[in-house]
Amino acid sequence: MCLLRLLVILIAFIIFFDNADNVDAVPADVRVLGIEFRQLEGHLILDVCENVLNYGGTRFEYHFVENLTNLAAGFCGVHYFTLLINSELRELPEGIIIDKMSLH
C-alpha cells in the first residue's frame, strides 16, 4: 500500500477524533495510537487510546460506531474494520466489539 494513502487514512481518523468542537458523536480527547492496513484482506485496524471509552449510553455508542465504520468503509479497498483500544481488542462501554467487522 502506498505510504501516502496510509497517511491520508491516518489523518482522516485523527480529524474524526479531534473533538475540539465538542461533536456529540465522538468521545473527548481520543488519540490515534496506530493504524494498519492489511491490503490482501482489505482489513483496516485502528488503535486508539482508552479515552474512547469515556462515555455512556447505548444510543451514543450505536451512533459512534456507525460514524466510525462509515468513515472506514469510505476508503477504497477496505472491507473489514477492527478497533483496538490501547493495542487490545476490547468492548465499548455498552458491549459492542469491533473485530473484523464486515463493511460491505
Residue, then its C-alpha position, 0 to 999 in steps of 0.5 A: m500500500c502506498l505510504l501516502r494513502l496510509l497517511v491520508i487514512l491516518i489523518a482522516f481518523i485523527i480529524f474524526f477524533d479531534n473533538a475540539d468542537n465538542v461533536d456529540a458523536v465522538p468521545a473527548d480527547v481520543r488519540v490515534l495510537g496506530i493504524e494498519f492496513r492489511q491490503l490482501e484482506g482489505h482489513l483496516i485496524l485502528d488503535v486508539c487510546e482508552n479515552v474512547l471509552n469515556y462515555g455512556g449510553t447505548r444510543f451514543e455508542y450505536h451512533f459512534v460506531e456507525n460514524l466510525t465504520n462509515l468513515a472506514a468503509g469510505f476508503c477504497g479497498v477496505h472491507y473489514f474494520t477492527l478497533l483496538i483500544n490501547s493495542e487490545l481488542r476490547e468492548l465499548p462501554e455498552g458491549i459492542i466489539i469491533d473485530k473484523m467487522s464486515l463493511h460491505 
